[in-house]
Amino acid sequence: MTLLQVEGLTKSFGGRRVLRDVCFSIAEGEIVGLVGTNGAGKSTLGDIVAGITAADSGMMTLQGSPYAPLSAQDARHVGVGVVEQLVRIDPELTVAEAVFRGTPQAGRPQAELRRQAQVLLTEVSLDADPDALIGELPHFVHPLVETARVLAEDTRLVVLDEVSAVLLPSEVTRLHAVAGRLSRQGRGVLYISHRLPEMLEVVDRVLVLREGRIALDCPSASLDPVRLAAETVGGPVSLPVRRDPSAPPPSSPADDVRVPAPARPAPSDEVALLVRNLRVPGRVEGVDLTLRQGEVVGLTGDRTSGVREIAGALTGELPALSDQAVLHGEPRSLDPSADAAALRLPVYRPDADAYGVDPGETIARTLTQEAWGTLTDLRKEIATLRGVINTVHRLDVKTMSIRTTFGALSGGDQHKLALARWMASARDVVVLHEPTRGLDVRARQQVRQLLDEATAHGTSVVVVSVDPDELADFCDRVGIVAGGRVARWIDTGELAVDSVRERIVEAATAAA
C-alpha cells in the first residue's frame, strides 16, 4: 500500500529553480534511497516532505489523505519525522529529555524517562548516560540521539538526511538495522546519502534527482555503486581505478562507466614529517608516523581508538609527548606551549561553524585573498576576479553569479569553496578532517583534484576520516587506529578501490 505519494512538486530559491515537477512514491515498509549531485535539491525535497519548507506547487498525500505540513512539528503530528546530519539540540537538555522532546512524554520527570530512554539508546547502539547533558556529548552522536527520538514517536515515515555522513562503518550498520526495523514495522524511510555503496546495502529502491527532476527510479538490486554514480552525474565519472593486474578488462566500454582519473604523482622519498613514539596520556600510546613529501596518509578508527587525539597532537590542540618530532629536518615539540618549536600543523574541518567565512558575504569576496577594497591595481583586480570565476566553474558551483552570498549556496558547494580557499594557502604538511563529508561523487573528485594539485607542489596531507570510500579514493596509505596505537597499515598500491575499501572496513571491524 502506498504510504507517501508526491506529484508535481516544484521549488525555487530566488531566480534558481531547484525542483521541477518531482513525482515519486514510497510504499509502507519500503526504504527508498535518494541521491543526486550537490545542489540537485535532495535536502530541499527532504525538507518539503518533513515540513521544514513548503513547495511552490504540487501536492502530496499520506496514506491517501492530503498532506501539506506547515512546519516540522505539523509533520510530526501526522507521523512524519526527520533526522538531519547537523542536528541542533538544546545543550542544557539531558539525553533522556532530548530523546523524548516533541513527543507526548516530553515534560515528564527525568526518573520516569530514564529507563525508556536507555532502551531506545541501546536500539541505536549509542552508549550514553540518559542523565548526561547533551552539551557533554560530541556532536557526531547527536544524529543518533535524534534517531532514538524518531523511534520514540509514532512515526509512519522517516527522512534520514545524510545521517551516515559522520558515522563509522559499524555505526552505519546499526543505523541500517534501525531502518530495517522501521521497514518491518510497516513504516517508510526516505534515505538521503552520498555514500553510495553503503546506501545500496539497505534501500529497496533508488531515486536519482538530476537537474531538479527524478531522472531514475529503479530497484537497488539492478544497480552497483559505479553505475549509480554515473546515473547521479548523468555520464561517466572519473574515479581512481586501481585494477588488480589479474582482473580481466571490461569486455566493452559499455561494461565500465568509470573514466580513470589522472594518477597522482608518486610521493618523493624526502621525509616531510617524522614522529616517533607519540603519546597522549590515557588515550594514545606509542604511535610512529612517517609522512613523505607529496604523500596522502589516512587515519581512521572508532570513537575510542585515539585517532582524534593523534590528530589533535599533530595540530597542537592537545598536549602530547614524543621521543622525536621532525618537520622537514627541523626538530619540533608536541608541547603546544613550546612557542616557535611547537608542531602545530594547519587543520581543516568541514563543520558549518568552522568554515571561517561570513555566510552573508559574496562568493567573490570570500575567495579573494586580499582584504576587500585594498586592491589598487586594476589588472590585478581583474585577474583576481577571473581566478574566482575559474574556481566557481572548475568546482561546478551551482550559482548564477559570483555576487551570490556564500550562505545561499548548497551545503556541498559551501564546503567545496571553503576547502578550495583553505587549500590555496595551505602549504607544507596539513591535516584534513572528513574533506568530502556530504559531497557527491563528482564533487569528491573535484576535492581529489585540489589535493592532487597540492601534493604535486610538495604538500603532504593527513586525512582523518570515518568514510572508507574517502580513504580508499584519496590515500596512499591508511592507518587503522585501535587502543591508542596504529594496529595496521594498508598500502593502497595497485589495489582496486573496492578492494581497498573492503580491507579498511575489515581491518577497522577487527580492531574495534
C-alpha positions as CSV (number, residue, x, y, z in Angstrom):
1,M,0.0,0.0,0.0
2,T,1.3,3.5,-0.9
3,L,2.4,5.5,2.2
4,L,3.5,8.7,0.5
5,Q,2.6,10.0,-2.9
6,V,4.3,13.1,-4.4
7,E,3.0,14.7,-7.6
8,G,4.4,17.7,-9.5
9,L,6.5,19.3,-6.7
10,T,8.4,22.5,-7.7
11,K,10.6,24.8,-5.6
12,S,12.6,27.9,-6.4
13,F,15.0,30.0,-4.4
14,G,15.4,33.4,-5.9
15,G,15.7,33.0,-9.6
16,R,17.0,29.4,-9.4
17,R,14.6,26.5,-9.9
18,V,15.7,23.7,-7.6
19,L,12.9,21.2,-8.1
20,R,10.9,20.7,-11.3
21,D,7.8,18.5,-11.4
22,V,9.1,15.9,-9.0
23,C,6.9,12.8,-8.7
24,F,7.6,9.6,-6.7
25,S,6.0,7.4,-4.1
26,I,7.1,5.4,-1.0
27,A,5.2,2.3,0.0
28,E,4.6,1.0,3.5
29,G,7.6,-0.9,4.7
30,E,9.8,0.4,1.9
31,I,13.2,2.0,2.2
32,V,13.8,4.4,-0.7
33,G,17.2,5.9,-1.4
34,L,17.5,9.5,-2.8
35,V,20.8,10.5,-4.4
36,G,21.9,13.4,-6.6
37,T,24.8,15.8,-7.0
38,N,25.4,18.7,-4.6
39,G,22.8,21.4,-5.3
40,A,20.5,18.9,-7.0
41,G,17.8,19.6,-4.4
42,K,17.9,16.4,-2.3
43,S,17.8,18.2,1.1
44,T,15.2,20.6,-0.3
45,L,13.0,17.7,-1.3
46,G,13.6,16.0,2.1
47,D,12.7,19.3,3.9
48,I,9.4,19.6,1.9
49,V,8.5,16.0,2.9
50,A,9.4,16.7,6.5
51,G,7.5,20.0,6.7
52,I,10.6,22.1,7.1
53,T,10.0,24.1,4.0
54,A,7.0,24.4,1.6
55,A,6.8,23.6,-2.1
56,D,5.8,26.3,-4.6
57,S,3.4,24.0,-6.3
58,G,2.4,20.3,-6.5
59,M,0.7,18.0,-4.0
60,M,1.4,15.2,-1.5
61,T,-0.8,12.6,0.0
62,L,0.0,10.5,3.1
63,Q,-1.9,7.2,3.3
64,G,-4.4,8.6,0.8
65,S,-5.1,11.8,2.6
66,P,-3.9,15.3,1.5
67,Y,-0.6,16.1,3.2
68,A,0.6,19.7,3.3
69,P,2.5,20.3,6.6
70,L,3.1,23.9,7.6
71,S,6.1,23.1,9.9
72,A,8.2,20.2,11.0
73,Q,6.0,20.0,14.2
74,D,2.9,19.8,12.0
75,A,4.5,16.9,10.0
76,R,5.4,15.1,13.3
77,H,1.8,15.3,14.4
78,V,0.7,13.3,11.4
79,G,3.6,10.8,11.7
80,V,6.5,12.2,9.5
81,G,9.8,12.6,11.2
82,V,13.3,13.7,10.1
83,V,16.9,13.1,11.2
84,E,19.4,15.6,9.8
85,Q,23.2,15.4,9.8
86,L,23.5,18.8,11.5
87,V,21.1,18.4,14.4
88,R,20.7,21.3,16.7
89,I,19.7,20.1,20.2
90,D,19.5,22.3,23.3
91,P,22.8,21.5,25.1
92,E,21.0,22.0,28.5
93,L,18.7,19.1,27.9
94,T,19.5,15.7,29.4
95,V,19.9,12.9,26.9
96,A,16.6,11.4,28.0
97,E,14.8,14.7,27.6
98,A,16.3,15.1,24.1
99,V,15.1,11.6,23.2
100,F,11.5,12.4,24.2
101,R,11.3,16.1,23.2
102,G,8.4,16.8,21.0
103,T,6.7,13.5,22.0
104,P,3.7,13.0,24.3
105,Q,6.1,12.1,27.1
106,A,8.0,15.3,27.0
107,G,7.9,17.1,30.3
108,R,7.7,14.0,32.4
109,P,10.2,13.7,35.3
110,Q,13.7,12.6,34.5
111,A,13.4,9.5,36.6
112,E,10.4,8.3,34.6
113,L,12.1,8.9,31.2
114,R,15.5,7.3,32.1
115,R,14.6,3.6,31.6
116,Q,12.7,4.1,28.4
117,A,15.5,6.4,27.0
118,Q,18.1,3.7,27.8
119,V,16.1,1.1,25.9
120,L,15.9,3.4,22.8
121,L,19.6,4.4,23.1
122,T,20.5,0.7,23.2
123,E,18.5,0.1,20.0
124,V,20.5,2.7,18.1
125,S,23.7,1.3,19.8
126,L,24.6,4.6,21.5
127,D,26.4,4.2,24.8
128,A,25.3,7.3,26.5
129,D,24.1,8.1,30.0
130,P,20.4,9.2,29.9
131,D,21.2,11.7,32.7
132,A,24.1,13.3,30.9
133,L,23.6,16.7,29.3
134,I,23.5,16.9,25.5
135,G,26.2,19.6,25.7
136,E,28.6,17.0,27.2
137,L,28.2,14.7,24.1
138,P,30.3,15.1,21.0
139,H,28.3,16.5,18.0
140,F,28.8,13.4,15.9
141,V,26.5,11.4,18.1
142,H,23.7,13.9,18.1
143,P,22.1,12.3,15.0
144,L,21.9,9.0,16.9
145,V,20.1,10.8,19.7
146,E,17.7,12.2,17.1
147,T,17.2,8.7,15.6
148,A,16.3,7.4,19.1
149,R,13.8,10.3,19.3
150,V,12.2,9.2,16.0
151,L,11.8,5.7,17.4
152,A,10.1,7.2,20.4
153,E,7.5,8.8,18.2
154,D,4.6,7.1,16.4
155,T,6.3,7.8,13.1
156,R,4.9,6.4,9.8
157,L,7.6,8.0,7.6
158,V,11.2,8.9,8.5
159,V,13.5,11.1,6.4
160,L,17.2,10.3,7.1
161,D,19.1,13.2,5.6
162,E,22.9,12.5,5.3
163,V,22.8,11.0,8.8
164,S,25.5,8.4,7.8
165,A,28.0,11.1,6.7
166,V,29.6,11.3,10.1
167,L,29.2,7.7,11.2
168,L,31.7,4.9,11.4
169,P,31.1,1.7,9.3
170,S,30.0,-0.1,12.5
171,E,27.6,2.8,13.3
172,V,26.2,2.8,9.8
173,T,25.5,-0.9,10.2
174,R,23.5,0.0,13.4
175,L,21.7,2.8,11.5
176,H,20.7,0.3,8.8
177,A,19.4,-2.1,11.5
178,V,17.2,0.7,12.7
179,A,16.0,1.4,9.2
180,G,15.3,-2.3,8.7
181,R,13.3,-2.4,12.0
182,L,11.2,0.6,10.8
183,S,10.6,-1.2,7.5
184,R,9.5,-4.4,9.2
185,Q,7.0,-2.4,11.3
186,G,5.5,-1.1,8.0
187,R,6.9,2.4,8.2
188,G,8.6,4.1,5.3
189,V,12.1,5.5,5.1
190,L,13.5,8.1,2.7
191,Y,17.3,7.6,2.9
192,I,19.3,10.5,1.5
193,S,23.0,9.8,1.2
194,H,26.2,10.4,-0.9
195,R,27.8,7.2,0.3
196,L,26.6,5.0,-2.5
197,P,28.0,1.6,-1.6
198,E,26.5,1.6,1.9
199,M,23.2,3.0,0.8
200,L,22.7,0.2,-1.8
201,E,23.1,-2.3,1.0
202,V,19.9,-1.1,2.8
203,V,17.5,0.5,0.3
204,D,14.8,-1.3,-1.7
205,R,14.6,1.4,-4.4
206,V,16.7,4.3,-5.6
207,L,15.6,7.7,-6.8
208,V,18.2,9.8,-8.7
209,L,17.5,13.5,-8.6
210,R,19.2,15.3,-11.5
211,E,18.6,18.9,-12.7
212,G,15.6,19.2,-10.4
213,R,13.8,16.1,-11.7
214,I,13.6,12.4,-10.9
215,A,15.9,11.0,-13.6
216,L,15.9,7.4,-12.4
217,D,13.5,5.3,-10.3
218,C,14.6,1.7,-10.1
219,P,15.2,-1.2,-7.7
220,S,18.5,-1.1,-5.9
221,A,19.2,-4.7,-6.9
222,S,19.7,-3.6,-10.5
223,L,22.4,-1.1,-9.6
224,D,26.0,-1.1,-8.4
225,P,27.9,1.9,-6.9
226,V,29.8,2.7,-10.1
227,R,26.6,2.7,-12.3
228,L,24.7,4.6,-9.7
229,A,27.5,7.2,-9.6
230,A,27.2,7.6,-13.4
231,E,23.4,7.9,-13.2
232,T,23.8,10.5,-10.5
233,V,26.1,12.8,-12.5
234,G,24.5,12.0,-15.9
235,G,27.5,10.5,-17.5
236,P,30.9,8.7,-16.9
237,V,32.6,9.5,-13.7
238,S,36.3,10.0,-13.1
239,L,37.3,7.5,-10.4
240,P,40.8,6.4,-9.3
241,V,40.7,2.9,-10.8
242,R,43.5,0.8,-9.4
243,R,42.8,-2.5,-11.1
244,D,44.3,-5.8,-9.9
245,P,46.7,-7.0,-12.5
246,S,44.9,-10.3,-12.6
247,A,41.5,-8.8,-13.1
248,P,40.0,-9.2,-16.6
249,P,39.4,-6.0,-18.5
250,P,35.8,-5.0,-19.3
251,S,34.6,-6.7,-22.5
252,S,33.5,-3.4,-23.9
253,P,33.5,0.3,-23.0
254,A,29.8,0.0,-22.1
255,D,30.7,-2.5,-19.4
256,D,32.6,0.0,-17.4
257,V,31.3,3.6,-16.9
258,R,34.4,4.6,-15.0
259,V,36.8,7.0,-16.6
260,P,40.2,6.6,-14.8
261,A,41.2,9.9,-13.1
262,P,44.8,11.1,-13.8
263,A,47.2,9.3,-11.4
264,R,48.5,11.5,-8.6
265,P,52.3,12.0,-8.8
266,A,54.1,9.5,-6.6
267,P,55.3,10.9,-3.3
268,S,59.0,11.7,-3.1
269,D,61.5,9.9,-0.9
270,E,62.1,13.0,1.1
271,V,60.5,12.8,4.6
272,A,58.3,15.7,5.4
273,L,57.2,14.7,8.9
274,L,58.7,12.2,11.3
275,V,57.2,11.4,14.7
276,R,58.4,8.7,17.0
277,N,56.5,7.2,20.0
278,L,53.7,9.8,20.0
279,R,51.8,9.7,23.3
280,V,48.7,11.4,24.6
281,P,48.4,10.3,28.3
282,G,45.5,7.9,28.7
283,R,44.5,7.9,25.0
284,V,47.4,7.3,22.7
285,E,50.4,5.0,23.4
286,G,53.4,4.8,21.1
287,V,52.4,5.9,17.6
288,D,55.1,6.2,14.9
289,L,54.3,8.3,11.8
290,T,56.4,9.0,8.8
291,L,55.0,11.2,6.1
292,R,56.8,11.7,2.8
293,Q,56.6,14.9,0.8
294,G,53.6,14.8,-1.5
295,E,52.1,11.8,0.3
296,V,48.4,11.5,1.5
297,V,48.1,9.3,4.6
298,G,44.8,8.4,6.1
299,L,44.0,7.7,9.7
300,T,40.7,6.0,10.9
301,G,39.3,4.3,13.9
302,D,36.4,4.1,16.2
303,R,35.4,6.8,18.7
304,T,37.6,5.5,21.5
305,S,40.6,4.4,19.3
306,G,42.6,7.6,19.8
307,V,42.6,8.7,16.2
308,R,41.2,12.1,17.0
309,E,43.8,12.5,19.8
310,I,46.6,11.7,17.4
311,A,45.3,14.4,15.0
312,G,44.9,16.8,18.0
313,A,48.5,16.2,19.0
314,L,49.8,16.9,15.4
315,T,47.8,20.2,15.2
316,G,48.8,21.4,18.7
317,E,45.3,21.2,20.0
318,L,46.2,18.6,22.6
319,P,49.4,18.4,24.7
320,A,51.4,15.3,23.8
321,L,54.8,13.6,24.2
322,S,57.1,12.1,21.7
323,D,60.7,10.7,21.6
324,Q,61.2,12.6,18.3
325,A,59.3,15.0,16.1
326,V,61.0,16.4,13.0
327,L,59.4,18.7,10.3
328,H,61.5,19.0,7.2
329,G,64.6,18.2,9.1
330,E,63.9,20.7,11.9
331,P,63.2,19.4,15.5
332,R,59.8,20.1,16.8
333,S,57.9,19.7,20.1
334,L,54.4,18.2,20.6
335,D,54.0,20.6,23.6
336,P,51.7,23.4,22.3
337,S,53.4,25.8,24.7
338,A,56.8,25.3,23.1
339,D,56.4,28.6,21.2
340,A,58.2,28.6,17.8
341,A,59.4,25.0,18.3
342,A,55.8,23.6,18.7
343,L,54.4,21.3,16.0
344,R,51.2,23.0,15.0
345,L,50.0,21.6,11.7
346,P,47.3,23.6,9.9
347,V,43.9,21.8,10.2
348,Y,40.6,22.0,8.3
349,R,37.2,20.7,9.4
350,P,34.1,20.8,7.3
351,D,31.7,21.8,10.1
352,A,29.3,24.6,9.4
353,D,30.7,26.6,12.2
354,A,34.3,26.1,11.1
355,Y,34.3,27.4,7.6
356,G,35.7,30.6,8.8
357,V,33.6,32.7,6.4
358,D,30.8,35.1,6.7
359,P,27.6,33.5,5.2
360,G,26.4,36.9,4.3
361,E,29.5,37.7,2.2
362,T,29.6,37.2,-1.5
363,I,31.4,34.4,-3.3
364,A,33.8,36.9,-4.8
365,R,34.8,38.4,-1.5
366,T,35.0,35.1,0.2
367,L,37.5,33.8,-2.4
368,T,39.6,37.0,-2.6
369,Q,42.7,36.6,-0.5
370,E,43.4,40.3,-0.1
371,A,41.2,42.4,2.1
372,W,38.3,43.7,0.0
373,G,38.9,47.3,-1.0
374,T,42.7,47.2,-0.8
375,L,43.3,46.3,-4.5
376,T,44.6,49.4,-6.3
377,D,45.9,47.8,-9.5
378,L,43.0,47.3,-12.0
379,R,44.8,44.5,-13.8
380,K,45.4,42.6,-10.5
381,E,41.8,43.1,-9.5
382,I,40.6,41.7,-12.9
383,A,43.0,38.7,-12.6
384,T,41.7,38.1,-9.1
385,L,38.1,38.0,-10.2
386,R,38.9,35.8,-13.1
387,G,40.5,33.4,-10.7
388,V,37.3,33.4,-8.6
389,I,35.2,32.7,-11.7
390,N,37.6,29.9,-12.7
391,T,37.3,28.3,-9.3
392,V,33.5,28.5,-9.3
393,H,33.4,26.9,-12.8
394,R,36.0,24.3,-12.0
395,L,34.2,23.2,-8.9
396,D,30.8,23.3,-10.7
397,V,29.3,25.5,-8.1
398,K,25.5,26.0,-8.6
399,T,25.2,29.7,-8.7
400,M,24.1,32.4,-11.2
401,S,26.7,35.0,-10.1
402,I,29.8,35.4,-8.0
403,R,27.9,38.1,-6.2
404,T,25.7,35.3,-4.6
405,T,26.1,35.2,-0.9
406,F,28.0,32.3,0.5
407,G,25.2,31.2,2.8
408,A,22.8,30.9,-0.2
409,L,24.8,28.1,-1.7
410,S,24.1,24.4,-1.0
411,G,26.0,22.9,1.8
412,G,28.1,20.9,-0.6
413,D,29.1,24.0,-2.6
414,Q,29.9,25.9,0.6
415,H,32.1,23.0,1.6
416,K,34.0,22.9,-1.8
417,L,34.6,26.6,-1.9
418,A,35.7,26.8,1.7
419,L,38.1,23.9,1.2
420,A,39.4,25.4,-2.1
421,R,40.1,28.7,-0.3
422,W,41.8,26.9,2.6
423,M,43.9,24.7,0.3
424,A,45.0,27.7,-1.7
425,S,47.0,29.0,1.3
426,A,47.9,25.6,2.7
427,R,51.5,24.5,2.3
428,D,53.9,22.1,3.9
429,V,52.1,19.4,6.0
430,V,48.3,19.7,6.7
431,V,45.6,17.8,8.5
432,L,42.1,17.4,6.9
433,H,39.1,16.1,8.8
434,E,36.5,14.4,6.6
435,P,37.3,16.5,3.4
436,T,34.5,15.1,1.4
437,R,31.8,14.8,4.0
438,G,28.4,15.1,2.4
439,L,29.8,15.5,-1.1
440,D,28.6,13.7,-4.2
441,V,30.8,11.5,-6.4
442,R,31.8,14.3,-8.8
443,A,32.5,16.8,-6.0
444,R,34.7,14.1,-4.4
445,Q,36.8,14.0,-7.5
446,Q,37.0,17.8,-7.5
447,V,38.3,17.7,-4.0
448,R,40.7,14.9,-5.1
449,Q,41.9,17.3,-7.8
450,L,42.5,20.0,-5.2
451,L,44.6,17.5,-3.2
452,D,46.4,16.3,-6.3
453,E,47.4,19.9,-7.1
454,A,48.6,20.5,-3.6
455,T,50.6,17.3,-3.4
456,A,52.1,17.9,-6.8
457,H,53.6,21.1,-5.3
458,G,55.0,19.1,-2.3
459,T,52.2,19.5,0.2
460,S,51.8,16.4,2.4
461,V,48.3,15.6,3.8
462,V,47.0,13.6,6.8
463,V,43.3,12.7,6.2
464,V,41.3,11.8,9.3
465,S,38.1,10.1,8.3
466,V,35.4,7.6,9.2
467,D,34.5,7.1,5.5
468,P,36.2,4.1,3.9
469,D,35.3,5.3,0.4
470,E,37.1,8.6,1.0
471,L,40.1,6.9,2.4
472,A,40.3,4.4,-0.4
473,D,40.0,7.1,-3.1
474,F,42.5,9.6,-1.7
475,C,45.2,8.0,0.3
476,D,48.5,6.3,-0.5
477,R,48.4,4.6,2.9
478,V,45.7,4.1,5.5
479,G,46.4,3.5,9.2
480,I,43.8,1.7,11.3
481,V,43.9,3.0,14.8
482,A,42.8,1.0,17.8
483,G,43.7,1.1,21.5
484,G,45.8,4.2,21.1
485,R,48.1,2.6,18.5
486,V,48.2,2.1,14.7
487,A,47.1,-1.6,14.6
488,R,47.6,-1.9,10.8
489,W,48.8,0.0,7.8
490,I,47.1,-0.6,4.4
491,D,49.2,0.4,1.4
492,T,46.7,1.2,-1.4
493,G,49.3,0.5,-4.1
494,E,47.9,-1.2,-7.2
495,L,44.7,-2.4,-5.4
496,A,41.3,-1.7,-6.9
497,V,39.4,1.0,-4.9
498,D,36.8,-1.6,-4.0
499,S,39.5,-3.9,-2.6
500,V,41.0,-1.1,-0.5
501,R,37.5,-0.2,0.9
502,E,36.9,-3.8,1.8
503,R,40.2,-4.1,3.6
504,I,39.7,-0.8,5.5
505,V,36.2,-2.0,6.7
506,E,37.5,-5.5,7.6
507,A,40.5,-4.1,9.5
508,A,38.5,-1.4,11.3
509,T,35.9,-4.0,12.3
510,A,38.6,-6.4,13.6
511,A,40.4,-3.7,15.5
512,A,37.2,-2.3,17.2
